[in-house]
Amino acid sequence: MLPNSNGNFTGKVAFVTGAAKSIGRARALAFVQTLTSDMAKTS
């Protein structure tokens, strides 16, 4: 997924599959943490 022209993912949607356990879960959690961190920086 590419960021918007301003460098963030505002207005984008991600559908994460395989996030029930193991590496998929870890990647999904890391993705959410990154997005919420980025959102906090822009607020």
PEWO-V849265 format. One record per residue. N is the residue number from 1. RES is the residue in three letters. SS is DSSP state (H for helix, E for strand, C for the rest). PSI is psi in radians with two decimals (999 if undefined). BURIAL is # if it has 9 or more other ideal C-beta (glycine too) atoms within 8 Angstrom, else .. Layout:
BEGIN
<<N;RES;SS;PSI;BURIAL> <N;RES;SS;PSI;BURIAL>>
END
This chain:
BEGIN
<<1;MET;C;2.27;.> <2;LEU;C;2.53;.> <3;PRO;C;2.88;#> <4;ASN;C;3.07;#> <5;SER;C;-0.41;.> <6;ASN;C;0.10;.> <7;GLY;C;0.13;.> <8;ASN;C;-3.09;.> <9;PHE;C;0.40;#> <10;THR;C;2.29;.> <11;GLY;C;-0.01;.> <12;LYS;C;2.72;.> <13;VAL;C;2.38;.> <14;ALA;C;2.38;.> <15;PHE;C;1.92;.> <16;VAL;C;2.17;#> <17;THR;C;2.79;.> <18;GLY;C;0.49;.> <19;ALA;C;0.35;.> <20;ALA;C;-0.64;.> <21;LYS;C;3.00;.> <22;SER;H;-2.46;.> <23;ILE;H;-0.57;.> <24;GLY;H;-0.73;#> <25;ARG;H;-0.78;#> <26;ALA;H;-0.73;.> <27;ARG;H;-0.71;#> <28;ALA;H;-0.76;#> <29;LEU;H;-0.72;.> <30;ALA;H;-0.68;.> <31;PHE;H;-0.82;#> <32;VAL;H;-0.74;.> <33;GLN;H;-0.69;.> <34;THR;H;-0.78;.> <35;LEU;H;-0.77;#> <36;THR;H;-0.58;.> <37;SER;H;-0.77;.> <38;ASP;H;-0.68;#> <39;MET;H;-0.67;.> <40;ALA;H;-0.59;.> <41;LYS;H;-0.51;.> <42;THR;H;-0.15;.> <43;SER;C;999;.>>
END
